[in-house]
Amino acid sequence: MFKLRTLSSGERSQCAGALRTPPPRRRGPALKAGKMAAAQPTQSGKISLKEQRYDRQLRLWGDHGQEALESAHVCVINATATGTEILKNLVLPGVGSFTIVDGCQVTGEDVGNSFFLQRSNIGQNRAQCATELLQELNNEVSGHFVEEDPDKLLDNDASFFCRFNVVIATQLPESTLLRLAEVLWNYDIPLLVCRTYGLIGYMRIIIKEHSVVESHPDNALDDLRLDNPFPELKEHIQSFDLDHMEKKEHSHIPWIVIVSKYLEIWYNENSGQMPKNYKEKEAFREMIRQGILKNENGGLEDEENFEEAIKNVNTAVMATKIPVCIEDIFNDDHCNNLSQQTPPFWILARAVKEFVAKEGQGNLPVRGIIPDMIADSSKFIKLQNIYREKAKKDADAVANYAAKLLQSVGKAPESISQKELKLLCSNSAFLRVVRCRSLSEEYGVNTANKEEIISHMDNPDSEMVLYLMLRAVDRFFKHHGRYPGVYNYQVEDDIGKLKSCLNSFLQEYGLPVTVKDDYIHEFCRYGAAEPHITAAFLGGVGAQEAVKIITKQFVIFNNTYIYNGMSQTSATFKL
């Protein structure tokens, strides 16, 4: 049994946890192995219940990502349908603890929209009722609630919100949202705004700076360095003599070696230039194809490793270079002007920059990972170890630069762990930094991103129209103390009032755009309802962004997301 109660100011603390994931499964001889490993038995031969429960997500963000999630304390403002759906998707994967702030009582409308409120809860505090049911989903998660209106909490104890890793605000009026956003911006606490309005979903991320080491890019190219192999790799490649190998051995050479050997021939015949265009790459493929052994009948042997080499030509012969986004990080003021307050990410980025300019000779640290391939186990492992050893050597060089930089700003050497350093080195080509604008900048008449709005209004049905309508209904609320269409008998009258609010908003911000009357009618018809079908969708997307913020893996959107449930489309905008 668990016991729930309202937290006192001294009891609102984070819940920490840890989870270890087993080592990846090793590949078998001459077989391709998957890169994602399932939960592995411990020394006792058993898989823990926790590893079984979280096996799928461990494949996504690893044990260190799970540790970050289990150490996080999330605050959700308002136990609405949207708020509880987001929390459901954080509680199930094992967020450390959550706190719901909500001073409202459960109504019949709440019960109709939310799976985490029951008819018997009507009249009771919404935060407490939702917390009780949400915590039943995962007994390893600590749930808390605060029976207080967010406005009053901002008045009496604004510092309350600085205790959390991320704050998620749902269904807040504009005035409260602006106050909360300013407080969290000053405390440097990430804020995720989520709102369901009829069939429209809205999210806004407000965070000064969010650095990502593991961005997990789609279709990332392997870091093979075949255009300019490092000495150890070059020596290993030269140890192979394709022309004087036995048939069995010839068919088990790793394709990386095959491509490298034929690149040497290509260089000699093409003035040291790599194959660049389609025609040259086709000629290079044909060169490799000619290397396949012939059988007794004069036909080609079935050498899958050579076929694999031919298939990988297009990406294997790419020039090794530093991505533009990494160059931007190296040129960032935070990278070049270090101080004692500089976060570890920027110190390590600077150390990598120093490495590139010296030991790296213009290249990033070697990633140390090669793809699975058809090869004899001993040959594959030897090649794999060459890349791994080079990656370790590069990481050690970066560590030396990091130690000097830490000393120069008066920070202890242990302030950056070896685990952090190795992780950043192996992902140095995938680093990302996201900087969002504050909400006050977005809402300011002189600082609003009008160009972004106008550029999307060429399409009268762009999701940007929905953003403008949400701003208009907030203005309606400010003038009338309620949202348009909440009372059926006032819908017709509210259409004219909402149109007036929209026009005054567009005029005040100097936006020469036109919104079709159909949207005004639709938003009045919504009556600020929070249907579960939209809230559930937003709950999934919102939880996903919250996990990205907490684990610092994958890249968050910057900065506004709009979902159109009518057309089943969505878009992001930088407002």
C-alpha positions in Angstrom: 0.0 0.0 0.0 1.1 3.5 -0.6 0.2 6.6 1.3 -0.4 10.0 -0.4 -0.6 13.4 1.1 0.0 17.0 0.3 3.6 17.9 0.4 5.1 20.5 2.7 7.7 22.9 1.3 10.5 20.8 2.9 9.3 17.5 1.6 9.2 18.3 -2.2 12.3 16.5 -3.2 13.4 14.4 -6.2 13.3 10.7 -6.2 16.5 9.0 -7.5 16.9 5.6 -9.0 19.3 3.5 -11.0 19.0 0.8 -13.6 21.7 -1.1 -15.3 21.4 -2.7 -18.7 23.2 -5.9 -19.7 26.0 -5.8 -22.3 25.1 -6.2 -26.0 25.0 -9.7 -27.5 28.1 -10.6 -29.4 27.9 -11.5 -33.1 28.4 -15.1 -34.3 31.0 -16.2 -36.8 30.3 -15.1 -40.4 26.9 -13.8 -39.4 25.3 -10.4 -39.3 24.0 -9.6 -35.8 21.4 -7.0 -34.8 22.7 -3.9 -33.1 19.9 -3.8 -30.5 20.3 -6.3 -27.6 17.5 -7.7 -25.5 17.8 -7.9 -21.7 20.6 -10.4 -20.8 20.7 -12.8 -17.9 22.8 -11.8 -14.9 25.6 -14.0 -13.5 22.9 -15.9 -11.7 21.3 -16.7 -15.0 18.2 -14.6 -14.3 16.8 -11.4 -15.8 15.6 -9.0 -13.3 11.9 -7.9 -13.3 13.0 -4.3 -13.9 15.0 -5.3 -16.9 12.1 -7.3 -18.3 9.7 -4.4 -17.7 11.9 -1.7 -19.3 13.6 -3.9 -22.0 12.2 -2.1 -25.0 13.1 1.4 -23.8 16.6 0.3 -22.8 17.1 -0.4 -26.4 16.2 3.3 -27.2 18.1 5.3 -24.5 20.3 2.8 -22.7 21.0 2.3 -19.0 22.3 5.9 -18.6 19.1 7.3 -20.2 17.0 5.1 -17.8 19.0 6.3 -14.8 18.3 9.9 -15.9 14.6 9.2 -16.2 14.5 7.4 -12.8 16.3 10.3 -11.2 13.9 12.9 -12.6 11.2 14.8 -10.7 8.5 16.1 -13.1 5.9 18.7 -12.2 2.6 18.7 -14.1 0.3 21.7 -13.6 -3.4 20.7 -13.8 -4.6 17.1 -13.8 -6.6 17.6 -16.9 -7.1 14.9 -19.6 -4.0 16.2 -21.3 -2.0 16.4 -18.1 -2.9 12.8 -17.0 -2.2 11.4 -20.4 1.3 12.9 -20.4 1.9 11.6 -16.9 0.7 8.1 -17.8 3.4 8.0 -20.5 6.0 9.1 -18.0 4.9 6.8 -15.2 4.9 3.7 -17.3 8.6 3.9 -18.4 9.6 4.7 -14.8 10.1 8.4 -14.2 11.4 8.8 -10.7 8.7 11.0 -9.2 6.0 13.4 -10.2 4.0 16.2 -8.5 0.7 17.4 -9.7 -0.3 21.0 -8.9 -4.0 21.6 -9.2 -6.5 23.4 -6.9 -9.6 22.4 -8.9 -12.2 19.9 -7.9 -13.3 17.1 -10.2 -16.3 17.9 -12.4 -18.5 15.7 -14.6 -16.7 17.1 -17.6 -13.4 15.9 -16.2 -14.7 12.4 -15.6 -16.0 12.3 -19.2 -12.6 13.3 -20.7 -10.1 11.5 -18.4 -9.5 7.8 -17.8 -7.8 8.7 -14.5 -10.8 10.2 -12.8 -14.0 8.4 -11.8 -17.6 9.5 -11.1 -17.1 8.9 -7.4 -14.3 11.5 -7.5 -16.6 14.4 -8.4 -16.2 17.2 -5.8 -12.8 15.9 -4.6 -9.5 17.5 -5.4 -8.5 16.7 -9.0 -4.7 16.4 -8.2 -5.2 13.9 -5.4 -7.6 11.7 -7.3 -5.4 11.6 -10.4 -2.3 10.9 -8.4 -3.8 7.8 -6.7 -4.8 6.2 -10.0 -1.6 7.1 -11.9 0.6 5.7 -9.2 -1.1 2.3 -9.6 0.4 2.0 -13.0 3.9 1.7 -11.6 4.6 1.1 -7.9 8.3 2.2 -8.4 7.2 5.7 -9.1 6.7 8.2 -6.3 3.6 10.4 -6.8 2.7 13.6 -5.0 0.1 16.4 -5.3 -0.3 20.0 -4.2 -3.9 21.2 -3.7 -3.2 24.8 -4.7 -4.1 27.1 -7.6 -1.0 27.7 -9.8 -1.5 31.5 -9.6 -1.5 31.4 -5.8 1.6 29.2 -5.7 3.3 31.7 -8.0 2.3 34.5 -5.6 3.3 32.7 -2.4 6.2 30.4 -3.3 7.5 30.9 -6.9 10.7 29.1 -6.0 8.7 25.9 -5.6 9.1 25.3 -9.3 12.9 25.3 -9.3 12.9 21.9 -7.6 12.0 20.0 -10.8 13.8 18.8 -13.8 11.0 19.9 -16.1 7.6 21.6 -15.6 4.7 20.6 -17.8 1.9 23.1 -17.9 -1.5 22.1 -19.3 -4.6 24.1 -20.1 -3.4 27.3 -18.5 -4.8 30.7 -19.3 -2.4 33.1 -21.0 -1.8 35.4 -18.0 -0.8 32.5 -15.7 1.3 31.0 -18.4 3.3 34.1 -19.0 4.0 34.5 -15.3 5.1 30.9 -14.9 7.2 31.0 -18.1 9.1 34.1 -16.7 9.8 32.4 -13.4 11.1 29.2 -14.9 13.1 31.1 -17.5 14.9 33.0 -14.7 15.5 29.7 -12.8 16.6 28.0 -16.0 14.1 25.2 -15.6 12.7 23.7 -18.8 9.0 24.4 -19.4 6.8 22.3 -21.7 3.4 23.9 -22.5 0.7 21.5 -23.7 -2.8 22.5 -24.6 -5.8 20.6 -26.1 -8.5 22.8 -27.6 -11.2 20.8 -29.4 -9.4 18.9 -32.2 -6.4 21.1 -32.0 -3.2 20.2 -30.0 -0.5 22.8 -29.1 2.9 22.5 -27.5 5.6 25.0 -26.8 9.1 24.2 -25.4 10.7 27.1 -23.5 14.3 26.4 -22.6 17.3 28.7 -22.7 19.8 26.1 -23.9 19.5 22.4 -24.4 22.6 20.4 -25.3 22.3 16.9 -26.8 25.2 14.5 -27.0 23.2 11.5 -28.2 21.0 12.9 -31.0 20.5 9.5 -32.6 20.3 10.8 -36.2 18.5 8.8 -38.8 20.6 7.1 -41.4 23.9 8.2 -39.9 26.9 7.2 -42.0 29.5 4.9 -40.5 32.8 6.5 -39.5 35.2 4.3 -41.4 37.9 6.9 -42.6 38.5 4.9 -45.8 39.3 8.1 -47.7 42.2 8.8 -45.3 42.9 5.7 -43.1 44.7 6.3 -39.9 48.1 4.5 -39.6 46.9 1.5 -37.7 44.1 0.8 -40.1 46.4 1.4 -43.1 48.9 -1.1 -41.8 46.1 -3.7 -41.2 44.7 -3.3 -44.7 48.2 -3.7 -46.3 48.6 -7.0 -44.5 46.0 -8.5 -46.9 46.9 -9.8 -50.3 43.7 -10.5 -52.2 45.5 -12.0 -55.2 47.2 -14.8 -53.2 44.5 -16.0 -50.9 42.8 -19.4 -50.7 39.2 -19.5 -51.8 37.8 -20.0 -48.3 39.8 -17.1 -46.9 39.0 -14.9 -49.8 35.3 -15.1 -49.2 35.6 -14.1 -45.5 37.4 -10.8 -45.8 35.5 -7.9 -44.3 34.1 -5.7 -46.9 35.8 -2.6 -45.4 39.2 -4.2 -46.3 37.9 -5.1 -49.8 36.8 -1.5 -50.5 40.1 -0.1 -49.1 42.3 -2.4 -51.2 40.5 -1.4 -54.4 40.6 2.2 -53.4 44.4 2.0 -53.5 44.2 0.8 -57.1 41.7 3.5 -58.0 43.9 6.2 -56.5 46.9 5.0 -58.6 44.8 5.1 -61.8 43.0 8.4 -61.0 45.7 10.8 -59.7 44.8 10.1 -56.0 41.2 11.2 -56.4 38.2 9.2 -54.9 35.3 8.2 -57.1 32.9 11.1 -56.8 30.0 11.1 -59.3 27.7 8.3 -60.3 29.7 7.2 -63.3 32.9 7.0 -61.3 31.3 5.0 -58.5 29.8 2.6 -61.1 33.3 2.1 -62.5 34.6 1.5 -59.0 31.9 -1.1 -58.3 32.8 -2.9 -61.5 36.5 -2.9 -60.4 35.5 -4.7 -57.2 33.2 -7.1 -59.1 36.1 -8.1 -61.3 37.9 -9.3 -58.1 35.3 -12.0 -57.3 36.9 -15.4 -57.9 35.9 -17.5 -60.9 34.6 -21.1 -60.5 35.6 -24.1 -62.6 33.0 -23.2 -65.2 34.2 -19.7 -65.6 31.3 -18.2 -63.6 31.6 -16.0 -60.5 31.8 -17.6 -57.1 29.1 -16.8 -54.6 31.2 -14.3 -52.5 28.8 -12.4 -50.4 31.5 -10.3 -48.8 32.3 -8.8 -52.2 28.7 -8.2 -53.0 28.4 -6.5 -49.6 31.4 -4.3 -50.6 29.8 -3.3 -53.9 26.5 -2.4 -52.1 28.4 -0.1 -49.6 30.5 1.8 -52.1 28.2 4.8 -52.2 28.6 5.6 -48.5 32.1 4.0 -47.9 33.8 6.4 -50.3 32.4 9.5 -48.8 34.9 12.1 -47.8 35.4 12.4 -44.0 34.5 15.9 -42.9 33.2 17.8 -39.9 29.4 18.5 -40.2 28.4 22.2 -40.4 26.4 22.0 -37.2 29.6 20.8 -35.3 31.5 23.7 -36.9 28.8 26.0 -35.5 29.3 24.5 -32.0 33.1 25.0 -32.3 32.6 28.7 -33.2 30.0 29.3 -30.5 30.9 31.9 -27.8 30.2 29.3 -25.1 32.9 27.0 -26.6 35.5 29.7 -27.0 34.9 31.7 -23.7 35.1 29.2 -20.8 34.6 30.1 -17.2 34.0 28.2 -13.9 30.3 28.3 -14.6 30.7 26.7 -18.0 28.7 23.4 -18.2 30.7 20.2 -18.9 29.2 19.9 -22.4 31.0 23.1 -23.6 34.3 22.2 -21.9 34.2 18.9 -23.7 33.2 20.5 -27.0 36.2 22.8 -26.6 38.5 19.9 -25.8 37.3 18.1 -29.0 37.9 21.4 -30.9 41.5 21.4 -29.6 41.9 17.8 -30.6 40.7 18.4 -34.2 43.2 21.3 -34.6 46.1 19.1 -33.4 46.1 15.3 -33.1 43.0 14.9 -35.3 44.6 16.8 -38.2 41.2 18.3 -39.0 39.1 15.2 -38.1 36.9 14.4 -35.2 37.7 11.5 -32.8 37.1 8.1 -34.4 33.8 6.8 -33.3 35.1 3.2 -32.9 32.1 1.3 -34.2 31.9 -0.6 -37.4 28.8 -2.2 -39.0 28.1 -5.9 -38.8 29.3 -7.7 -41.9 29.8 -11.1 -43.5 33.3 -12.1 -42.3 35.3 -14.7 -40.5 35.1 -14.0 -36.7 38.8 -13.6 -36.2 39.1 -11.1 -39.1 36.1 -9.1 -38.0 37.2 -8.9 -34.4 40.7 -7.8 -35.3 39.3 -5.1 -37.5 36.8 -4.1 -34.9 39.6 -3.8 -32.3 41.7 -1.6 -34.5 38.8 0.9 -34.7 38.1 0.6 -30.9 41.7 1.1 -30.0 41.9 4.2 -32.2 38.7 5.6 -30.6 40.2 5.0 -27.1 43.5 6.7 -28.1 41.6 9.7 -29.5 39.4 9.9 -26.3 42.5 9.8 -24.2 43.9 12.8 -26.2 40.6 14.7 -25.7 40.8 13.9 -22.0 44.2 15.5 -21.8 42.8 18.7 -23.3 39.8 18.6 -21.1 42.0 18.3 -18.0 44.0 21.3 -19.0 40.8 23.3 -19.7 39.3 22.3 -16.3 42.4 23.4 -14.6 42.4 26.8 -16.4 38.9 27.6 -15.2 39.5 26.4 -11.6 37.4 23.3 -11.8 38.3 19.9 -10.4 39.4 17.2 -12.9 36.7 14.8 -11.6 34.0 17.3 -12.4 33.8 15.5 -15.8 33.6 11.7 -15.6 35.4 9.4 -18.0 31.9 8.0 -19.0 30.8 11.5 -20.0 34.0 12.1 -22.0 33.9 8.8 -23.9 30.2 9.2 -24.7 30.7 12.7 -26.2 33.8 11.6 -28.1 31.9 8.7 -29.7 29.1 11.0 -30.6 31.1 14.1 -31.5 29.7 14.2 -35.0 26.1 14.2 -33.7 26.2 16.9 -31.0 23.3 19.4 -31.1 22.5 22.6 -29.2 18.9 23.9 -29.2 18.1 27.4 -28.0 14.5 28.4 -27.7 13.1 32.0 -27.4 11.3 33.0 -24.2 7.6 33.2 -24.2 7.7 37.0 -23.5 9.8 37.4 -26.6 7.2 35.5 -28.7 4.3 37.5 -27.2 6.0 40.9 -27.4 4.6 43.1 -30.1 8.0 44.3 -31.1 9.8 41.0 -30.7 7.3 38.6 -32.2 8.5 36.5 -35.1 6.2 38.1 -37.6 8.2 36.9 -40.6 7.7 33.3 -39.6 4.0 33.8 -39.3 3.5 35.6 -42.6 5.7 33.2 -44.5 3.4 30.3 -43.6 0.1 32.2 -44.3 0.5 31.8 -48.1 -1.5 28.6 -47.5 -4.8 29.7 -45.9 -5.1 26.3 -44.3 -1.6 26.1 -42.8 -1.3 25.0 -39.2 -0.2 28.6 -38.5 -3.8 29.6 -38.8 -4.6 27.4 -35.7 -1.8 29.2 -33.8 -3.4 32.6 -34.6 -6.8 31.3 -33.5 -5.4 30.1 -30.2 -4.0 33.5 -29.6 -7.4 35.0 -30.5 -9.3 32.7 -28.0 -6.9 33.7 -25.3 -7.7 37.4 -26.1 -11.4 36.5 -25.9 -10.8 35.0 -22.5 -9.0 38.1 -21.3 -11.9 40.3 -22.3 -14.8 38.1 -21.3 -13.5 35.9 -18.5 -14.5 32.7 -20.4 -13.7 31.0 -23.7 -15.9 31.4 -26.8 -18.7 28.8 -27.2 -18.6 27.4 -23.7 -22.3 28.1 -23.5 -24.4 26.8 -26.4 -26.9 29.7 -26.3 -24.0 32.2 -26.8 -22.3 30.5 -29.7 -23.7 32.7 -32.4 -23.0 35.9 -30.5 -19.5 34.6 -29.7 -18.6 34.2 -33.4 -18.7 38.0 -33.9 -16.8 38.6 -30.6 -14.1 36.1 -31.5 -13.7 37.6 -35.0 -13.2 41.0 -33.4 -10.6 39.6 -31.0 -8.7 38.0 -33.9 -8.8 41.1 -36.0 -7.6 43.3 -33.1 -4.7 40.8 -32.5 -3.7 40.8 -36.1 -3.8 44.6 -36.3 -1.9 45.1 -33.0 0.9 42.8 -34.2 0.9 44.2 -37.7 0.1 40.9 -39.4 -1.3 41.5 -42.9 -3.0 38.1 -43.1 -6.5 36.8 -43.6 -8.2 34.0 -41.6 -11.2 32.2 -43.1 -14.4 32.6 -41.2 -14.7 28.8 -41.1 -12.0 28.7 -38.5 -13.7 31.2 -36.3 -16.9 29.2 -36.4 -15.0 26.0 -35.7 -13.2 27.4 -32.6 -16.5 28.7 -31.2 -18.0 25.2 -31.8 -15.2 23.7 -29.8 -16.2 25.6 -26.7 -12.7 25.1 -25.2 -13.5 21.4 -24.9 -10.7 18.9 -24.1 -11.8 15.7 -25.9 -9.9 12.6 -24.9 -9.0 11.6 -28.4 -6.9 14.8 -28.9 -5.6 14.8 -25.3 -4.3 11.2 -25.7 -2.4 12.0 -28.9 -0.9 15.1 -27.3 -0.1 13.0 -24.2 2.1 10.8 -26.3 3.9 13.6 -28.1 4.3 15.6 -24.9 5.8 12.7 -22.9 8.2 12.0 -25.8 9.5 15.6 -25.6 9.7 15.4 -21.8 11.8 12.3 -22.0 14.1 14.0 -24.6 14.6 16.9 -22.2 15.3 14.6 -19.2 17.6 12.1 -20.9 19.2 14.7 -23.2 18.9 12.2 -26.0 17.3 12.8 -29.4 16.6 16.4 -30.5 13.6 18.4 -29.1 11.6 20.5 -31.5 12.2 24.3 -31.6 9.9 25.7 -30.4 6.2 25.4 -31.3 4.2 22.3 -32.4 0.7 22.4 -33.7 -1.5 19.3 -34.3 -4.6 19.5 -36.5 -6.9 16.7 -35.6 -9.3 17.6 -38.4 -6.8 16.9 -41.1 -4.5 14.6 -39.1 -1.5 16.9 -39.9 1.1 18.7 -37.7 3.8 21.2 -38.1 6.6 22.9 -36.1 7.3 26.6 -36.1 10.1 28.8 -34.7 8.1 31.6 -33.0 
